[in-house]
Amino acid sequence: VVSGEVRRALFNDPRFQRGVKVLSPTAQPAVVEGSLQLTAANGPPTMALAQWWSTQSILPGQPDTLASGARRWSNHYKWVVLGPVGSTDGDVDLYCDGIAEWNGAWRTRTEHWPHLLVQESAVIAGQPFLNQTQRLDFIVDLNLKRISENREPGYSPSLHAGEFVIYFTVQNRSGGAGTSDFFWFGLKPYDTRNAKPGLYQAFDRGTGKYTYNIGVPFWSRGMSPSEWRHVQVDLLPYIKRGFAEARAAGALRDSGDLADYKIGGFNMGWEMTGHVSGELQIKNFSLSS
């Protein structure tokens, strides 16, 4: 980033100080069940908590107040911690217990799996089209606080894992042909199967949209428990490469012009396809152009 350059933040509450709207585990389209908030003084949530195909919603439930001033909502399968900026337990902490979720059963190839994700689908108004910006600066600090995995008989690495992923939608906002079409652009800071996750490309089974996940090519090594890791990277070159790959694969057929596309939203958190429990803390999340 050039000294003195003014950057435009693309998300409304990247430090999660307004809390999150809680989406129901199974209903499609999503039903808002309520909200988790550290305080209502900062306004209503713009972020959401997705818990797709989880055994039990985190609501209803009353939070515990931690010594740091953060609040923790929990049940047998998950917890969410929201803390003040600068708190030892902030900004947000996600724990998902896939061992409890699967309860001894192994996922088959056609089954869905539990998620615990924070997300936002509506970004700051007035953000540029991708041909109008020179950079997309992404920053986040991540702490893998704990991880546990069982690989009993029945385990298959092609089906069973614990992954912490970050996805952005790159969406046609032209108002013309292909409006609302998108592809998934992602990073994968952690995967129980790979010490340092790499490139993944495929069509997403759930949405049918093309997925281009770069892993963490800017790290020399992967994550270790109880160690903060910093991400600071210009995503625009990677997104341009993913856009080209999506088009080559037959996606985004109505427009091959970056002048039609913007960042449409994001999600970030756990996907548990195997017998894995994990907790990860997130601070200083931002995307700016």
C-alpha positions as CSV (number, residue, x, y, z in Angstrom):
1,V,0.0,0.0,0.0
2,V,1.4,3.4,-1.0
3,S,2.0,5.7,2.0
4,G,-0.9,8.2,2.3
5,E,-3.1,6.3,-0.2
6,V,-6.8,6.3,0.7
7,R,-8.2,2.7,0.7
8,R,-11.9,1.8,0.5
9,A,-13.1,-0.9,2.9
10,L,-15.4,-3.3,1.2
11,F,-17.2,-4.8,4.2
12,N,-19.4,-3.1,6.7
13,D,-18.3,-4.5,10.0
14,P,-15.1,-6.6,9.5
15,R,-14.2,-6.5,13.2
16,F,-17.6,-8.0,14.1
17,Q,-18.5,-5.3,16.6
18,R,-22.1,-5.4,15.7
19,G,-22.3,-9.1,16.1
20,V,-23.9,-11.6,13.8
21,K,-27.4,-12.6,12.6
22,V,-27.9,-16.4,13.3
23,L,-29.1,-18.4,10.3
24,S,-31.0,-21.6,10.8
25,P,-29.0,-24.9,10.2
26,T,-31.2,-26.5,7.6
27,A,-33.7,-24.1,6.1
28,Q,-33.1,-23.1,2.5
29,P,-33.4,-20.2,1.9
30,A,-32.0,-19.2,5.3
31,V,-34.2,-18.2,8.2
32,V,-32.8,-15.6,10.7
33,E,-33.3,-17.1,14.1
34,G,-31.9,-14.2,16.1
35,S,-28.6,-12.5,16.8
36,L,-25.4,-12.7,18.8
37,Q,-24.1,-9.4,20.0
38,L,-21.4,-8.3,22.4
39,T,-23.4,-5.0,22.7
40,A,-26.3,-3.5,20.9
41,A,-24.8,-0.1,21.1
42,N,-22.9,-0.5,17.8
43,G,-26.0,-1.1,15.8
44,P,-27.7,-4.2,14.3
45,P,-25.6,-6.9,12.7
46,T,-24.6,-6.8,9.1
47,M,-22.6,-10.1,9.4
48,A,-24.3,-13.4,9.6
49,L,-23.5,-16.8,11.2
50,A,-24.2,-19.8,9.0
51,Q,-24.4,-23.2,10.6
52,W,-25.5,-25.3,7.6
53,W,-26.4,-29.0,8.2
54,S,-25.4,-28.7,11.9
55,T,-27.2,-31.0,14.4
56,Q,-28.4,-28.1,16.6
57,S,-28.6,-24.4,16.3
58,I,-26.5,-22.2,18.7
59,L,-29.8,-20.5,19.5
60,P,-31.6,-20.3,21.9
61,G,-28.9,-19.9,24.5
62,Q,-27.5,-17.4,26.9
63,P,-23.8,-16.3,26.6
64,D,-21.1,-16.6,29.2
65,T,-19.0,-13.5,29.8
66,L,-15.3,-14.2,29.7
67,A,-12.6,-12.4,31.8
68,S,-11.5,-10.4,28.7
69,G,-15.0,-8.9,28.4
70,A,-15.9,-11.1,25.4
71,R,-19.1,-13.2,25.3
72,R,-19.3,-16.9,24.4
73,W,-22.4,-18.7,23.1
74,S,-22.1,-22.4,23.1
75,N,-23.8,-25.8,22.9
76,H,-22.6,-29.4,22.6
77,Y,-21.5,-28.9,19.0
78,K,-20.0,-25.4,18.7
79,W,-19.2,-22.1,20.2
80,V,-18.9,-18.5,19.0
81,V,-16.9,-15.9,20.9
82,L,-17.3,-12.1,20.2
83,G,-14.9,-9.7,21.8
84,P,-14.0,-6.0,21.9
85,V,-11.4,-4.9,19.5
86,G,-8.0,-5.5,21.2
87,S,-9.4,-8.1,23.5
88,T,-7.5,-11.3,24.0
89,D,-10.6,-13.2,22.9
90,G,-11.6,-10.8,20.0
91,D,-12.6,-10.2,17.3
92,V,-14.3,-13.5,16.7
93,D,-13.6,-17.1,17.7
94,L,-15.2,-20.1,16.1
95,Y,-15.2,-23.7,17.5
96,C,-16.9,-26.5,15.7
97,D,-16.9,-30.1,17.0
98,G,-17.2,-32.4,14.0
99,I,-16.6,-35.4,16.2
100,A,-19.8,-34.7,18.1
101,E,-21.6,-33.7,14.9
102,W,-20.9,-37.0,13.2
103,N,-21.4,-39.1,16.3
104,G,-19.3,-42.0,15.1
105,A,-20.8,-42.1,11.6
106,W,-18.6,-41.5,8.5
107,R,-19.8,-39.1,5.8
108,T,-20.6,-40.7,2.5
109,R,-19.9,-39.1,-0.9
110,T,-23.5,-37.8,-1.3
111,E,-24.0,-36.4,2.3
112,H,-23.8,-32.7,3.3
113,W,-21.5,-31.8,6.2
114,P,-21.7,-29.3,9.1
115,H,-20.4,-25.7,8.7
116,L,-19.7,-22.9,11.1
117,L,-19.1,-19.7,9.0
118,V,-19.3,-15.9,9.4
119,Q,-20.4,-14.2,6.3
120,E,-21.7,-11.0,4.6
121,S,-23.5,-10.8,1.3
122,A,-24.0,-7.1,1.1
123,V,-20.8,-5.1,0.8
124,I,-20.1,-1.3,1.1
125,A,-22.0,0.7,-1.5
126,G,-19.9,2.3,-4.3
127,Q,-17.2,-0.3,-4.4
128,P,-15.4,-0.3,-7.8
129,F,-15.7,-2.9,-10.6
130,L,-12.6,-5.0,-10.8
131,N,-11.2,-3.1,-13.8
132,Q,-11.3,0.1,-11.8
133,T,-9.0,-0.9,-9.0
134,Q,-5.2,-1.5,-8.9
135,R,-5.3,-3.7,-5.8
136,L,-7.5,-5.7,-3.5
137,D,-5.6,-5.7,-0.2
138,F,-6.6,-8.5,2.2
139,I,-5.5,-8.6,5.8
140,V,-6.3,-11.0,8.6
141,D,-4.7,-12.6,11.7
142,L,-5.5,-16.2,12.5
143,N,-4.8,-18.3,15.5
144,L,-5.5,-22.1,15.4
145,K,-6.2,-22.4,19.1
146,R,-6.9,-26.2,19.1
147,I,-7.4,-29.1,16.7
148,S,-8.3,-32.8,17.3
149,E,-8.9,-35.5,14.7
150,N,-9.9,-39.2,14.9
151,R,-8.9,-41.4,11.9
152,E,-10.5,-44.7,12.9
153,P,-11.3,-47.4,10.4
154,G,-13.7,-45.9,7.8
155,Y,-11.6,-42.7,7.3
156,S,-11.0,-41.7,3.7
157,P,-8.9,-38.6,3.0
158,S,-11.0,-37.9,-0.1
159,L,-14.1,-37.6,2.0
160,H,-13.1,-36.7,5.6
161,A,-11.3,-33.6,6.9
162,G,-11.5,-30.4,8.8
163,E,-11.0,-27.3,6.8
164,F,-10.9,-23.6,7.7
165,V,-11.7,-21.7,4.5
166,I,-12.2,-18.1,3.4
167,Y,-14.3,-17.4,0.3
168,F,-15.2,-14.3,-1.7
169,T,-17.8,-14.2,-4.5
170,V,-16.7,-12.5,-7.6
171,Q,-20.0,-11.5,-9.0
172,N,-21.4,-9.9,-12.2
173,R,-23.0,-6.6,-11.2
174,S,-23.3,-5.1,-14.6
175,G,-27.1,-5.0,-14.8
176,G,-26.8,-6.7,-18.2
177,A,-26.3,-10.3,-19.4
178,G,-25.2,-12.6,-16.6
179,T,-26.1,-10.2,-13.8
180,S,-25.7,-12.0,-10.4
181,D,-23.7,-14.9,-11.9
182,F,-20.5,-15.5,-9.9
183,F,-17.6,-17.8,-9.1
184,W,-16.1,-18.6,-5.7
185,F,-12.6,-17.3,-5.0
186,G,-11.0,-18.7,-1.9
187,L,-8.1,-19.2,0.4
188,K,-7.6,-22.2,2.7
189,P,-5.4,-21.4,5.7
190,Y,-6.0,-24.9,7.3
191,D,-6.8,-28.5,6.2
192,T,-6.1,-31.5,8.3
193,R,-5.0,-33.4,5.2
194,N,-2.3,-30.9,4.0
195,A,0.4,-29.2,6.1
196,K,0.2,-26.3,3.6
197,P,-3.0,-26.3,1.5
198,G,-2.5,-25.7,-2.2
199,L,-4.6,-24.9,-5.3
200,Y,-8.1,-26.4,-5.7
201,Q,-10.3,-26.0,-8.7
202,A,-13.8,-27.5,-9.3
203,F,-17.5,-26.8,-9.6
204,D,-19.2,-26.5,-6.2
205,R,-21.7,-29.3,-5.8
206,G,-24.0,-27.2,-3.6
207,T,-24.3,-24.0,-5.8
208,G,-23.0,-25.3,-9.1
209,K,-20.6,-22.4,-9.3
210,Y,-16.9,-22.6,-10.2
211,T,-14.5,-22.7,-7.2
212,Y,-10.9,-21.4,-7.4
213,N,-9.2,-21.8,-4.1
214,I,-5.5,-20.8,-4.0
215,G,-4.7,-22.3,-0.6
216,V,-1.9,-20.2,1.1
217,P,0.8,-19.8,-1.6
218,F,2.2,-16.7,0.2
219,W,3.1,-18.7,3.3
220,S,6.3,-20.8,3.5
221,R,4.6,-23.3,5.9
222,G,1.1,-24.0,7.2
223,M,-0.6,-23.3,10.5
224,S,0.4,-24.8,13.9
225,P,-1.7,-24.8,17.1
226,S,-1.5,-21.8,19.4
227,E,0.5,-19.7,16.9
228,W,-0.8,-16.4,15.3
229,R,-0.3,-16.2,11.6
230,H,-0.6,-13.0,9.5
231,V,-2.1,-12.7,6.0
232,Q,-1.4,-9.5,4.1
233,V,-1.7,-10.0,0.3
234,D,-3.0,-8.3,-2.8
235,L,-5.7,-10.7,-4.0
236,L,-6.4,-9.0,-7.4
237,P,-3.8,-11.0,-9.4
238,Y,-5.0,-14.3,-8.0
239,I,-8.7,-13.3,-8.7
240,K,-7.8,-12.4,-12.3
241,R,-6.2,-15.8,-12.7
242,G,-9.2,-17.5,-11.1
243,F,-11.5,-15.5,-13.4
244,A,-9.6,-16.8,-16.4
245,E,-9.8,-20.4,-15.1
246,A,-13.5,-20.1,-14.4
247,R,-14.1,-18.9,-18.0
248,A,-11.9,-21.6,-19.4
249,A,-13.9,-24.2,-17.5
250,G,-17.2,-23.0,-19.0
251,A,-18.4,-20.7,-16.1
252,L,-19.4,-17.1,-16.4
253,R,-20.5,-17.6,-20.0
254,D,-22.4,-14.3,-20.4
255,S,-19.4,-12.0,-19.7
256,G,-15.7,-12.3,-19.9
257,D,-15.1,-8.6,-19.1
258,L,-13.8,-7.7,-15.6
259,A,-15.6,-4.4,-16.0
260,D,-18.8,-6.3,-15.2
261,Y,-17.6,-7.8,-11.9
262,K,-17.3,-6.8,-8.2
263,I,-16.7,-8.6,-4.9
264,G,-20.1,-9.8,-4.0
265,G,-19.6,-11.1,-0.4
266,F,-17.6,-13.5,1.7
267,N,-17.8,-16.3,4.1
268,M,-15.1,-17.6,6.5
269,G,-15.0,-20.5,8.9
270,W,-15.1,-24.3,9.5
271,E,-16.3,-27.1,7.2
272,M,-16.2,-30.5,9.0
273,T,-16.5,-33.4,6.6
274,G,-14.7,-35.8,9.1
275,H,-14.2,-36.5,12.8
276,V,-12.5,-33.2,13.6
277,S,-12.9,-30.6,16.2
278,G,-11.2,-27.2,15.8
279,E,-11.1,-23.7,17.2
280,L,-9.7,-20.7,15.4
281,Q,-9.6,-17.1,16.4
282,I,-9.8,-14.2,13.8
283,K,-8.6,-10.6,14.2
284,N,-8.1,-7.6,12.0
285,F,-10.1,-8.9,9.0
286,S,-10.2,-6.4,6.2
287,L,-10.5,-6.2,2.4
288,S,-9.9,-2.8,0.8
289,S,-9.5,-1.5,-2.8
